[in-house]
C-alpha cells in the first residue's frame, strides 16, 4: 500500500478527477493526503474527503503565496472547518521568499496563525519553505508540533535540523531529476525519516516529466529511491508507512 502524503487533487487542477483516482488505485496508492492552498480549496478538499472516505484525506490551510487578501473572517471560517470536520492536518502552510515583492512580515504572521491552529486542535502540519529556511526553523522551534517538511531539497545539515525537531522530510519527483543530490542526503539520514509525496499536478518524476503529475507517480519516485539505495521496495514501503503512523492519526 502506497501513500501520497501531499497532493492537490481538486477541480482546479483536474477535470478528469475520477480517472486520476482510478489510476492511483491501479498503482496501489490507497491513501492520498489532499492539501489545500486557501479557504476555498479547503472547503472543496473537505467535500472530497467525505465523498472518497478513507482514500482522500483533508489537510486544510493557507499557502504563503495566498497571504494577500486574507482577513480575520477567512481565519474564522478556516477554524470552523477544522472544528466541524474530520481533518488530518494543517497545510500547506509556511514561508515562500522566492518571488519578488513578497511580504515577509505578513507571511510570518499567517504562518504563526496556522501553527497556532495546529496547536489548538492537536494536528500535524505540512510545511512549505522556499528560500526561507532560517525563518522556518526558528519559527517551528517555538512550537511543539509534528509534521512533514514538504518538498525537501536541502542540505544534510538542514535535514538533520528538521529531523531533530521531530519532522519527517517529504520526498517527491525532484529526487529523480538530473543533477539532484538529494539521494545522497537520504542515504545519510536513513529511510526512517522520510515520506513520499507527488505535489501533483507539479514536479512529475523522471521519465514522465512531460506529463501532468498524478498520485500514481508516487510509485516511480519510491522505485527510484529503492533502486538508488539498493533497498528492497517492500522494506521501503513498510518503513514509510510506519513513519506516517508516527505523525498522523490514521489507520494504515
GUGU-138143 format. One record per residue (C-alpha): residue number from 1; x, y negated, z. Coordinates in Angstrom, 3 decimals, padded with zeros to 6 digits. Layout:
// GUGU-138143
n NUM&x X&y Y&z Z
...
***
This chain:
// GUGU-138143
n 1&x 000.000&y 000.000&z 000.000
n 2&x 001.405&y -003.352&z -001.082
n 3&x 000.544&y -006.746&z 000.405
n 4&x 000.863&y -010.090&z -001.370
n 5&x 001.386&y -012.457&z 001.556
n 6&x 000.995&y -015.653&z -000.474
n 7&x -001.306&y -016.147&z -003.449
n 8&x -003.529&y -018.908&z -004.809
n 9&x -006.337&y -016.795&z -006.234
n 10&x -009.293&y -019.061&z -006.866
n 11&x -011.302&y -020.612&z -009.667
n 12&x -008.915&y -023.499&z -010.371
n 13&x -006.172&y -021.023&z -011.268
n 14&x -008.044&y -018.008&z -012.647
n 15&x -011.140&y -017.885&z -014.812
n 16&x -010.731&y -014.086&z -015.001
n 17&x -010.705&y -013.501&z -011.245
n 18&x -012.284&y -010.026&z -011.388
n 19&x -009.680&y -008.871&z -013.893
n 20&x -006.833&y -010.270&z -011.767
n 21&x -008.095&y -008.415&z -008.690
n 22&x -008.594&y -005.201&z -010.683
n 23&x -005.009&y -005.459&z -011.981
n 24&x -003.775&y -005.872&z -008.417
n 25&x -005.598&y -002.786&z -007.149
n 26&x -004.230&y -000.716&z -010.030
n 27&x -000.727&y -001.589&z -008.788
n 28&x -001.675&y -000.559&z -005.212
n 29&x -001.920&y -004.170&z -003.979
n 30&x -004.654&y -003.695&z -001.393
n 31&x -004.298&y -006.891&z 000.644
n 32&x -003.881&y -010.455&z -000.604
n 33&x -003.302&y -013.423&z 001.682
n 34&x -005.054&y -016.238&z -000.163
n 35&x -003.563&y -019.636&z 000.697
n 36&x -005.356&y -022.965&z 000.406
n 37&x -003.956&y -026.328&z -000.649
n 38&x -006.674&y -028.666&z 000.660
n 39&x -010.117&y -028.688&z 002.265
n 40&x -011.905&y -027.823&z -000.991
n 41&x -009.793&y -024.746&z -001.694
n 42&x -010.020&y -023.775&z 001.983
n 43&x -013.801&y -023.582&z 001.581
n 44&x -013.511&y -021.560&z -001.631
n 45&x -010.984&y -019.160&z -000.124
n 46&x -013.253&y -018.504&z 002.863
n 47&x -016.126&y -017.758&z 000.494
n 48&x -013.942&y -015.344&z -001.494
n 49&x -012.754&y -013.631&z 001.698
n 50&x -016.366&y -012.876&z 002.573
n 51&x -017.097&y -011.537&z -000.913
n 52&x -013.922&y -009.417&z -001.026
n 53&x -013.789&y -008.410&z 002.615
n 54&x -010.574&y -006.609&z 003.700
n 55&x -008.971&y -007.383&z 000.329
n 56&x -008.721&y -011.176&z 000.114
n 57&x -007.864&y -012.880&z 003.416
n 58&x -008.366&y -016.580&z 004.096
n 59&x -005.416&y -018.783&z 005.048
n 60&x -006.533&y -022.411&z 005.239
n 61&x -004.704&y -025.706&z 005.449
n 62&x -003.489&y -028.795&z 003.610
n 63&x -000.369&y -028.726&z 001.427
n 64&x 002.070&y -031.641&z 001.964
n 65&x 001.662&y -032.765&z -001.650
n 66&x -002.004&y -033.428&z -000.860
n 67&x -001.339&y -035.718&z 002.098
n 68&x -002.581&y -038.860&z 000.326
n 69&x -006.270&y -039.436&z 000.878
n 70&x -006.526&y -037.097&z 003.870
n 71&x -008.620&y -038.657&z 006.612
n 72&x -009.961&y -037.773&z 010.036
n 73&x -013.141&y -036.324&z 008.540
n 74&x -011.121&y -033.849&z 006.435
n 75&x -009.286&y -032.648&z 009.523
n 76&x -012.558&y -032.213&z 011.420
n 77&x -014.047&y -030.230&z 008.528
n 78&x -010.960&y -028.020&z 008.411
n 79&x -011.128&y -027.357&z 012.132
n 80&x -014.838&y -026.498&z 011.844
n 81&x -013.988&y -023.976&z 009.127
n 82&x -011.385&y -022.391&z 011.383
n 83&x -013.786&y -022.256&z 014.333
n 84&x -016.665&y -020.722&z 012.397
n 85&x -014.951&y -018.239&z 010.076
n 86&x -012.526&y -015.330&z 010.074
n 87&x -009.179&y -016.967&z 009.339
n 88&x -005.895&y -015.080&z 009.075
n 89&x -003.582&y -018.084&z 009.367
n 90&x -002.926&y -021.769&z 008.711
n 91&x -001.326&y -022.600&z 005.360
n 92&x 000.009&y -023.607&z 003.003
n 93&x 001.408&y -026.376&z 005.187
n 94&x 004.766&y -028.052&z 005.626
n 95&x 007.021&y -030.687&z 004.083
n 96&x 007.984&y -031.492&z 000.490
n 97&x 010.517&y -034.230&z -000.209
n 98&x 011.193&y -033.114&z -003.782
n 99&x 009.316&y -035.680&z -005.833
n 100&x 009.938&y -039.432&z -005.822
n 101&x 007.511&y -041.536&z -003.849
n 102&x 006.783&y -039.034&z -001.073
n 103&x 005.700&y -040.449&z 002.273
n 104&x 007.856&y -038.711&z 004.868
n 105&x 006.050&y -040.132&z 007.883
n 106&x 002.620&y -039.113&z 006.548
n 107&x 003.810&y -035.611&z 005.714
n 108&x 005.316&y -035.063&z 009.147
n 109&x 002.153&y -036.305&z 010.841
n 110&x -000.019&y -033.952&z 008.754
n 111&x 002.349&y -031.022&z 009.313
n 112&x 002.196&y -031.528&z 013.078
n 113&x -001.620&y -031.708&z 012.994
n 114&x -001.680&y -028.381&z 011.139
n 115&x 000.707&y -026.849&z 013.665
n 116&x -001.472&y -028.172&z 016.482
n 117&x -004.457&y -026.360&z 014.934
n 118&x -002.431&y -023.162&z 014.685
n 119&x -001.504&y -023.504&z 018.358
n 120&x -005.066&y -024.225&z 019.460
n 121&x -006.509&y -021.227&z 017.609
n 122&x -003.514&y -018.932&z 018.109
n 123&x -002.890&y -018.394&z 014.399
n 124&x 000.320&y -017.783&z 012.443
n 125&x 001.439&y -020.325&z 009.850
n 126&x 002.575&y -020.219&z 006.217
n 127&x 005.231&y -022.923&z 005.913
n 128&x 006.220&y -024.738&z 002.723
n 129&x 009.579&y -026.522&z 002.910
n 130&x 011.251&y -028.077&z -000.116
n 131&x 014.237&y -030.405&z 000.235
n 132&x 013.192&y -030.839&z 003.876
n 133&x 014.955&y -028.043&z 005.761
n 134&x 016.293&y -030.013&z 008.722
n 135&x 012.980&y -031.751&z 009.473
n 136&x 011.080&y -028.468&z 009.048
n 137&x 013.322&y -026.636&z 011.504
n 138&x 013.303&y -029.463&z 014.063
n 139&x 009.510&y -029.712&z 013.969
n 140&x 008.943&y -025.942&z 014.195
n 141&x 011.246&y -025.805&z 017.221
n 142&x 008.727&y -027.956&z 019.124
n 143&x 006.100&y -025.219&z 018.749
n 144&x 005.884&y -021.602&z 019.827
n 145&x 004.420&y -020.163&z 016.651
n 146&x 004.965&y -017.251&z 014.299
n 147&x 004.571&y -017.056&z 010.554
n 148&x 006.242&y -016.985&z 007.181
n 149&x 008.670&y -019.414&z 005.607
n 150&x 007.141&y -019.402&z 002.159
n 151&x 009.266&y -019.144&z -000.995
n 152&x 012.517&y -018.876&z 000.916
n 153&x 015.596&y -019.517&z -001.219
n 154&x 018.063&y -020.968&z 001.252
n 155&x 021.451&y -020.054&z 002.665
n 156&x 022.280&y -017.262&z 005.089
n 157&x 022.753&y -019.843&z 007.850
n 158&x 019.276&y -021.295&z 007.305
n 159&x 017.759&y -017.813&z 007.062
n 160&x 019.229&y -016.884&z 010.432
n 161&x 017.908&y -020.094&z 011.998
n 162&x 014.343&y -019.347&z 010.914
n 163&x 014.626&y -015.713&z 011.992
n 164&x 015.909&y -016.797&z 015.411
n 165&x 012.703&y -018.826&z 015.817
n 166&x 010.607&y -015.741&z 015.039
n 167&x 009.696&y -016.410&z 011.419
n 168&x 009.657&y -013.988&z 008.505
n 169&x 011.023&y -015.058&z 005.134
n 170&x 008.705&y -014.927&z 002.126
n 171&x 010.468&y -013.434&z -000.910
n 172&x 008.933&y -013.913&z -004.347
n 173&x 009.839&y -013.789&z -008.043
n 174&x 012.702&y -016.254&z -007.595
n 175&x 014.866&y -013.393&z -006.299
n 176&x 014.736&y -011.831&z -009.796
n 177&x 015.847&y -014.985&z -011.620
n 178&x 019.223&y -015.130&z -013.323
n 179&x 021.991&y -016.621&z -011.121
n 180&x 019.813&y -016.485&z -007.974
n 181&x 021.916&y -015.463&z -004.955
n 182&x 019.007&y -014.696&z -002.630
n 183&x 019.526&y -010.939&z -002.819
n 184&x 022.873&y -011.429&z -001.048
n 185&x 021.118&y -013.207&z 001.818
n 186&x 018.554&y -010.401&z 002.090
n 187&x 021.388&y -007.874&z 002.194
n 188&x 022.866&y -009.682&z 005.221
n 189&x 019.680&y -010.332&z 007.205
n 190&x 018.089&y -006.946&z 006.503
n 191&x 014.606&y -005.998&z 005.323
n 192&x 013.227&y -006.230&z 008.893
n 193&x 012.987&y -009.999&z 008.409
n 194&x 011.221&y -010.337&z 005.059
n 195&x 007.824&y -010.038&z 003.438
n 196&x 006.881&y -010.268&z -000.228
n 197&x 004.677&y -012.808&z -001.962
n 198&x 003.851&y -013.895&z -005.502
n 199&x 002.865&y -017.562&z -005.028
n 200&x 000.715&y -016.855&z -008.072
n 201&x -000.052&y -018.405&z -010.506
n 202&x 003.543&y -019.674&z -010.193
n 203&x 007.010&y -018.034&z -010.184
n 204&x 006.339&y -014.858&z -012.170
n 205&x 009.253&y -012.432&z -011.708
n 206&x 011.535&y -011.225&z -014.478
n 207&x 010.973&y -009.754&z -017.014
n 208&x 007.430&y -011.193&z -017.136
n 209&x 008.132&y -014.920&z -016.801
n 210&x 006.270&y -015.791&z -019.997
n 211&x 003.029&y -014.626&z -018.342
n 212&x 000.944&y -016.305&z -015.648
n 213&x 001.761&y -014.759&z -012.306
n 214&x -000.708&y -012.438&z -010.566
n 215&x -000.687&y -010.380&z -007.350
n 216&x 000.061&y -007.251&z -009.404
n 217&x 003.620&y -008.504&z -009.959
n 218&x 004.437&y -008.118&z -006.259
n 219&x 005.444&y -004.569&z -007.179
n 220&x 008.100&y -005.794&z -009.607
n 221&x 009.689&y -008.144&z -007.080
n 222&x 009.793&y -005.370&z -004.478
n 223&x 011.222&y -002.915&z -007.022
n 224&x 013.984&y -005.398&z -007.869
n 225&x 014.950&y -005.707&z -004.190
n 226&x 014.696&y -001.957&z -003.645
n 227&x 016.933&y -001.224&z -006.627
n 228&x 019.398&y -004.034&z -005.883
n 229&x 019.904&y -002.948&z -002.270
n 230&x 019.691&y 000.774&z -003.114
n 231&x 016.851&y 001.234&z -000.626
n 232&x 014.071&y 003.764&z -001.160
n 233&x 010.952&y 001.903&z -002.289
n 234&x 008.758&y 003.697&z 000.252
n 235&x 011.121&y 002.710&z 003.066
n 236&x 010.943&y -000.913&z 001.935
n 237&x 007.151&y -000.748&z 001.748
n 238&x 006.760&y 000.734&z 005.240
n 239&x 009.207&y -001.746&z 006.779
n 240&x 007.463&y -004.742&z 005.208
n 241&x 004.044&y -003.545&z 006.412
n 242&x 005.490&y -003.282&z 009.922
n 243&x 006.889&y -006.819&z 009.622
n 244&x 003.470&y -008.170&z 008.634
n 245&x 001.813&y -006.440&z 011.603
n 246&x 004.265&y -008.153&z 013.967
n 247&x 002.998&y -011.569&z 012.929
n 248&x -000.588&y -011.193&z 011.716
n 249&x -003.649&y -009.746&z 013.419
n 250&x -004.549&y -007.378&z 010.599
n 251&x -005.124&y -003.655&z 010.167
n 252&x -002.830&y -002.116&z 007.540
***
